[in-house]
Amino acid sequence: MPNHREEQADEPTDVPRLEELESPAGSPPQNVSMSHLMELQNCVSNLSLAHEIVVNQDFRFKSSSPPKDSLEGRVAEMVHRAFWDVLREQLESSPPDHRQAVPLLREVKTVSPAWSSATFTPQCHEASLPHASCVKCTL
Protein backbone atom coordinates (compact mmCIF):
# COMPACT_ATOMS: atom_id res chain seq x y z
CA MET A 1 0.00 0.00 0.00
CA PRO A 2 1.60 3.33 -1.05
CA ASN A 3 2.10 5.89 1.65
CA HIS A 4 0.98 9.51 1.45
CA ARG A 5 4.52 10.83 0.76
CA GLU A 6 4.92 8.70 -2.37
CA GLU A 7 1.64 10.04 -3.83
CA GLN A 8 2.77 13.62 -3.27
CA ALA A 9 5.96 13.05 -5.25
CA ASP A 10 3.92 12.66 -8.46
CA GLU A 11 2.07 15.97 -7.96
CA PRO A 12 3.50 19.30 -9.11
CA THR A 13 5.35 21.13 -6.36
CA ASP A 14 4.25 24.64 -7.41
CA VAL A 15 0.55 23.95 -6.69
CA PRO A 16 -0.34 24.97 -3.13
CA ARG A 17 -1.97 22.31 -0.99
CA LEU A 18 -4.71 23.12 1.47
CA GLU A 19 -3.15 21.17 4.33
CA GLU A 20 0.23 22.89 3.96
CA LEU A 21 0.67 26.25 5.63
CA GLU A 22 2.78 28.97 4.04
CA SER A 23 4.27 29.99 7.37
CA PRO A 24 6.37 27.76 9.64
CA ALA A 25 4.41 25.76 12.21
CA GLY A 26 5.57 27.94 15.12
CA SER A 27 4.78 31.36 13.60
CA PRO A 28 1.43 33.13 13.72
CA PRO A 29 -0.55 33.54 10.49
CA GLN A 30 0.41 36.55 8.35
CA ASN A 31 -1.90 39.55 8.47
CA VAL A 32 -2.98 41.21 5.25
CA SER A 33 -3.12 44.99 5.15
CA MET A 34 -6.33 46.80 4.28
CA SER A 35 -4.64 48.53 1.33
CA HIS A 36 -3.62 45.13 -0.06
CA LEU A 37 -7.21 43.87 0.29
CA MET A 38 -8.56 47.00 -1.43
CA GLU A 39 -6.07 46.59 -4.27
CA LEU A 40 -7.05 42.94 -4.64
CA GLN A 41 -10.74 43.84 -4.65
CA ASN A 42 -10.11 46.47 -7.34
CA CYS A 43 -8.27 43.93 -9.50
CA VAL A 44 -11.06 41.36 -9.12
CA SER A 45 -13.65 44.01 -9.97
CA ASN A 46 -11.72 45.03 -13.10
CA LEU A 47 -11.36 41.40 -14.17
CA SER A 48 -15.05 40.81 -13.61
CA LEU A 49 -15.97 43.84 -15.71
CA ALA A 50 -13.55 42.83 -18.48
CA HIS A 51 -15.03 39.32 -18.48
CA GLU A 52 -18.58 40.71 -18.71
CA ILE A 53 -17.62 42.96 -21.63
CA VAL A 54 -16.00 40.07 -23.52
CA VAL A 55 -18.70 37.48 -22.86
CA ASN A 56 -21.87 39.60 -23.11
CA GLN A 57 -22.37 40.86 -26.67
CA ASP A 58 -25.20 43.15 -25.51
CA PHE A 59 -23.08 44.82 -22.83
CA ARG A 60 -23.58 48.61 -22.70
CA PHE A 61 -22.49 51.23 -20.19
CA LYS A 62 -25.45 53.03 -18.67
CA SER A 63 -25.62 56.80 -18.86
CA SER A 64 -24.53 58.32 -15.59
CA SER A 65 -26.41 61.59 -16.03
CA PRO A 66 -28.69 62.23 -13.05
CA PRO A 67 -32.21 63.60 -13.65
CA LYS A 68 -32.18 67.42 -13.91
CA ASP A 69 -34.85 67.83 -11.21
CA SER A 70 -32.96 65.73 -8.63
CA LEU A 71 -30.62 67.17 -6.01
CA GLU A 72 -27.69 65.40 -7.67
CA GLY A 73 -28.67 66.88 -11.06
CA ARG A 74 -28.92 70.42 -9.65
CA VAL A 75 -25.54 70.11 -7.90
CA ALA A 76 -23.90 68.74 -11.06
CA GLU A 77 -25.32 71.64 -13.09
CA MET A 78 -24.03 74.19 -10.55
CA VAL A 79 -20.55 72.61 -10.53
CA HIS A 80 -20.38 72.64 -14.34
CA ARG A 81 -21.58 76.24 -14.47
CA ALA A 82 -19.05 77.30 -11.80
CA PHE A 83 -16.19 75.58 -13.67
CA TRP A 84 -16.95 77.35 -16.95
CA ASP A 85 -17.62 80.69 -15.21
CA VAL A 86 -14.19 80.57 -13.52
CA LEU A 87 -12.50 79.60 -16.80
CA ARG A 88 -14.24 82.48 -18.62
CA GLU A 89 -13.22 84.95 -15.89
CA GLN A 90 -9.60 83.78 -16.04
CA LEU A 91 -9.42 84.10 -19.82
CA GLU A 92 -11.16 87.51 -19.87
CA SER A 93 -8.93 88.98 -17.14
CA SER A 94 -6.17 91.39 -18.08
CA PRO A 95 -3.65 89.82 -18.50
CA PRO A 96 -5.37 86.49 -19.17
CA ASP A 97 -4.74 83.68 -16.70
CA HIS A 98 -4.11 80.37 -18.52
CA ARG A 99 -3.45 78.11 -15.49
CA GLN A 100 -6.77 76.30 -15.97
CA ALA A 101 -7.05 76.54 -19.76
CA VAL A 102 -3.71 74.96 -20.69
CA PRO A 103 -4.24 71.67 -18.76
CA LEU A 104 -7.83 71.56 -20.02
CA LEU A 105 -6.69 71.81 -23.64
CA ARG A 106 -4.06 69.13 -23.05
CA GLU A 107 -6.68 66.82 -21.59
CA VAL A 108 -9.07 67.45 -24.48
CA LYS A 109 -6.30 66.66 -26.93
CA THR A 110 -5.35 63.39 -25.22
CA VAL A 111 -8.97 62.26 -24.88
CA SER A 112 -10.06 63.09 -28.41
CA PRO A 113 -8.45 60.82 -31.03
CA ALA A 114 -9.87 62.97 -33.82
CA TRP A 115 -7.56 65.78 -32.73
CA SER A 116 -4.46 63.60 -32.61
CA SER A 117 -2.87 65.60 -35.42
CA ALA A 118 -3.32 68.87 -33.52
CA THR A 119 -0.26 70.56 -32.10
CA PHE A 120 -0.27 72.34 -28.76
CA THR A 121 2.89 73.94 -27.50
CA PRO A 122 2.96 76.24 -24.50
CA GLN A 123 5.85 78.62 -25.06
CA CYS A 124 5.92 79.89 -21.48
CA HIS A 125 5.59 78.29 -18.06
CA GLU A 126 1.89 77.55 -17.48
CA ALA A 127 1.76 79.19 -14.05
CA SER A 128 3.10 82.52 -15.30
CA LEU A 129 1.73 83.08 -18.78
CA PRO A 130 1.73 86.86 -19.24
CA HIS A 131 -0.52 87.01 -22.32
CA ALA A 132 -2.25 84.94 -24.98
CA SER A 133 0.67 85.13 -27.41
CA CYS A 134 2.60 82.73 -25.16
CA VAL A 135 0.36 79.87 -26.19
CA LYS A 136 0.47 78.53 -29.73
CA CYS A 137 -2.42 76.17 -30.39
CA THR A 138 -3.25 74.80 -33.82
CA LEU A 139 -6.20 72.46 -34.15
C-alpha positions in Angstrom: 0.0 0.0 0.0 1.6 3.3 -1.1 2.1 5.9 1.7 1.0 9.5 1.4 4.5 10.8 0.8 4.9 8.7 -2.4 1.6 10.0 -3.8 2.8 13.6 -3.3 6.0 13.0 -5.3 3.9 12.7 -8.5 2.1 16.0 -8.0 3.5 19.3 -9.1 5.4 21.1 -6.4 4.2 24.6 -7.4 0.6 23.9 -6.7 -0.3 25.0 -3.1 -2.0 22.3 -1.0 -4.7 23.1 1.5 -3.2 21.2 4.3 0.2 22.9 4.0 0.7 26.2 5.6 2.8 29.0 4.0 4.3 30.0 7.4 6.4 27.8 9.6 4.4 25.8 12.2 5.6 27.9 15.1 4.8 31.4 13.6 1.4 33.1 13.7 -0.6 33.5 10.5 0.4 36.5 8.4 -1.9 39.5 8.5 -3.0 41.2 5.3 -3.1 45.0 5.1 -6.3 46.8 4.3 -4.6 48.5 1.3 -3.6 45.1 -0.1 -7.2 43.9 0.3 -8.6 47.0 -1.4 -6.1 46.6 -4.3 -7.0 42.9 -4.6 -10.7 43.8 -4.6 -10.1 46.5 -7.3 -8.3 43.9 -9.5 -11.1 41.4 -9.1 -13.6 44.0 -10.0 -11.7 45.0 -13.1 -11.4 41.4 -14.2 -15.1 40.8 -13.6 -16.0 43.8 -15.7 -13.6 42.8 -18.5 -15.0 39.3 -18.5 -18.6 40.7 -18.7 -17.6 43.0 -21.6 -16.0 40.1 -23.5 -18.7 37.5 -22.9 -21.9 39.6 -23.1 -22.4 40.9 -26.7 -25.2 43.1 -25.5 -23.1 44.8 -22.8 -23.6 48.6 -22.7 -22.5 51.2 -20.2 -25.5 53.0 -18.7 -25.6 56.8 -18.9 -24.5 58.3 -15.6 -26.4 61.6 -16.0 -28.7 62.2 -13.1 -32.2 63.6 -13.6 -32.2 67.4 -13.9 -34.9 67.8 -11.2 -33.0 65.7 -8.6 -30.6 67.2 -6.0 -27.7 65.4 -7.7 -28.7 66.9 -11.1 -28.9 70.4 -9.7 -25.5 70.1 -7.9 -23.9 68.7 -11.1 -25.3 71.6 -13.1 -24.0 74.2 -10.6 -20.6 72.6 -10.5 -20.4 72.6 -14.3 -21.6 76.2 -14.5 -19.1 77.3 -11.8 -16.2 75.6 -13.7 -16.9 77.3 -17.0 -17.6 80.7 -15.2 -14.2 80.6 -13.5 -12.5 79.6 -16.8 -14.2 82.5 -18.6 -13.2 85.0 -15.9 -9.6 83.8 -16.0 -9.4 84.1 -19.8 -11.2 87.5 -19.9 -8.9 89.0 -17.1 -6.2 91.4 -18.1 -3.6 89.8 -18.5 -5.4 86.5 -19.2 -4.7 83.7 -16.7 -4.1 80.4 -18.5 -3.5 78.1 -15.5 -6.8 76.3 -16.0 -7.1 76.5 -19.8 -3.7 75.0 -20.7 -4.2 71.7 -18.8 -7.8 71.6 -20.0 -6.7 71.8 -23.6 -4.1 69.1 -23.1 -6.7 66.8 -21.6 -9.1 67.4 -24.5 -6.3 66.7 -26.9 -5.4 63.4 -25.2 -9.0 62.3 -24.9 -10.1 63.1 -28.4 -8.5 60.8 -31.0 -9.9 63.0 -33.8 -7.6 65.8 -32.7 -4.5 63.6 -32.6 -2.9 65.6 -35.4 -3.3 68.9 -33.5 -0.3 70.6 -32.1 -0.3 72.3 -28.8 2.9 73.9 -27.5 3.0 76.2 -24.5 5.8 78.6 -25.1 5.9 79.9 -21.5 5.6 78.3 -18.1 1.9 77.6 -17.5 1.8 79.2 -14.0 3.1 82.5 -15.3 1.7 83.1 -18.8 1.7 86.9 -19.2 -0.5 87.0 -22.3 -2.3 84.9 -25.0 0.7 85.1 -27.4 2.6 82.7 -25.2 0.4 79.9 -26.2 0.5 78.5 -29.7 -2.4 76.2 -30.4 -3.3 74.8 -33.8 -6.2 72.5 -34.2 
